[in-house]
Amino acid sequence: MHTRRRVARSAALTAVVLMMVVGLACGRKKPPVERPIPPPPPAPAATAGRPPGPPEPVAEPTVVPPEPVKEEGISASNLDELNKNSPFKAVFFEYDSAEITTTGQAALYEDAAILKKNPKWNITIEGHCDERGTAEYNLALGERRAVAARTYLVSLGIPADRLRTVSYGKEFPFDPGHEESAWAKNRRAHFVVTAMK
Amino acid sequence: MTRLLPISGIVTAALMLVTVGAEQQPPPTQQPPQPPQQPKEIVTTITAEGGVPRIAIPDFIALSTDAETVSVVKTIAQVLWNDLDFEREFALIPRDTYSTIPAATSFNEIPFDRWRELNADGLIIGTVQKTGNVVRVEARLFDVKRATSVFGREYNGSAANPRLYAHTISDELHQQQRGLRGVARTKLTFDSDRDGDRVQGTVENRGVKEIYISDYDGENQRRITISRSLNITPTWSPDGRSIAYTSYRKGTPNIFISNIFQGTLDDLTKSVGEDWLPTWSPDGTRVAFSSTRDGNPEIYVANRDGSHVIRLTQHPGVDTTPTWSPSGTQIAFTSDRSGTPQIYVVSADGLGGVRRITSESYADRPTWSPLPYNEIAFASRTGPGFDIKTIDLASGQIRQLTFGEGTNESPAYAPNGRHLVFSSTRSGKWQIFTLSRDGKNVRPVTKAGNNQQPDWSK
């Protein structure tokens, strides 16, 4: 009984001390404060005689970057080798369009054949845009292009679960130029092998 | 409600200290503690005959002689000059035109005759005293004609960021003299490739983008993400303590929230579909974004913790780039359902119809203005590139703010609605600029690398 009460009391004490510590720690970190000082009476040079109280600290909280998130990367270096000399043909698009052209259909026909020959490969289809649209809308347009390519591959018999899509909008141009020859290269669905099971 | 982040922090601190003290030792009397007596404020405003008051801000008076104080007195005066000049409520007299006026050594020895000769209506003068690591800054605004002080404030803190004293004085002065909510203590956020890091796990040579923040004037630029991937479209939470953004750190774009003062990261969308362009409800409890989780880009709203996701749009076209109305009851967004990207409005509960509000050749990135303005800013295709325009929601009237200097995208409003921040190629690479809502006063914020998709804290 005695012991329990003592434990209870020391727990209470600890709690109080903890609150003090927390309070002080927070107090130290707290950001700016101003204390209004009333203007002195409207007489020339009437500035004396105001007893200053203890002003409070001005400080900004420190910005801390969040913990890094581990990459979910695929480790196989032979994937890199494969993608460096990619057997896949990219699909190119008309300006502001996500429609597969006849040239695009031909490319996708060949890509589907490669996927059928390598049934263990999973691929990510990246959608890309040229720089002429807005950064925001291009995220959606790039997605449209990637999805259009995937839909066509599925129609050619490739299981949808082997085909992931990701849109990069206009963030990763293949050609940094500012003319039609560069733009044409940047309006594309681009294939990356992401797994060989 | 949201601006005075530092102040509300202090109030909490003060309350906590009071609580601790009460537990530590009981109060000597039974009387409840009295709040400190604040004499009623006598508001006197500086006026000028037939015009904008002319204000001079000489270096503050150094009451301690160390090198740091001597540098701080110049910094505070110059930054305060810039801060007041930014809102254009006063005509700031160039600081080099009064270098010959003898510096005052105290508030009692101000040569008002000399300041009258300069045609100054108001004179801001202050003192800085450093004791140990603590500086005390006092600032006064004098009515030069009457030689009286009409504004006085006193601050105390570290000397680490003297600009913050100037920003605080500026905001208080605008409030007291003009009833205006200044933006001197607000912040910007944007994405940047300036570090030159490359994306890992790709055979292509791709640069990463990380999220940065800065003061409203571009000072104190700091990186707040370290994921070495593509991080774009940051937006400030209304309390200024968190930033939501699109991150490709897991391979696909998803919404993450960095709590920038705690250093913690929240995964809002849990990698469901592809998610872009988060934007906070005005009360900070919800986040709207676009997502392909149902197969097509649509607008969704989730609670701050990612729960209770509701879908606002139902259209086979693209619906993207949401922005909240100041009341939180409506959301404007971009849709290409008519064939080209245009701005539409839907109610935030998803009920009711969708209303189209623009007929541009191409319009995107709507940003709803804060009150009292009732308008939406957006990027509009005006030629080969884009320019910033606004549309008044009552009259439908369109105003163009930029005119073909480079391409101009991604406008966002300052919390008082008097300024916008946007990204532009007018100086070469993509950089962040601010401008007044009348299109004047374009000021650069960034210089290094490419910087895009800015947002202004609330």
Interface residues (C-beta under 8 A of the other chain):
Chain A: V16 M19 M20 V22 G23 L24 C26 G27 K30 P31 P32 V33 E34 R35 P36 I37 P38 P39 P40 P42 A43 P44 A45 A46 T47 A48 P52 G53 P54 P55 E56 P57 V58 A59 E60 P61 T62 V63 V64 P65 P66 E67 P68 V69 E71 E72 G73 I74 D80 N83 K84 T124 R132 G133 T134 A135 E136 Y137 L139 A140 L141 E143 R144 V147 R164 T165 V166 S167 Y168 E171 F172 F174 V192
Chain B: L5 P6 I7 G9 I10 T12 A13 A14 M16 L17 T19 V20 E23 Q24 P36 Q38 P39 K40 E41 I42 T44 S106 F107 N108 I110 V134 R136 V137 E138 R140 R146 A147 T148 S149 V150 F151 G152 R153 E154 Y155 N156 G157 S158 A160 N161 L164 Y165 T168 E172 Q200 G201 T202 V203 E204 R206 K209 I213 R222 R223 I224 T225 I226 S227 R228 S229 L230 I232 T233 T246 Y248 R249 K250 G251 T252 P253 S258 N259 I260 F261 Q262 G263 T264 L265 E274 W276 L277 S290 T292 G295 P297 V318 T320 T321 T334 D336 P341 Y362 D364 R365 A379 P384 F386 E409 S410 Q452 Q453
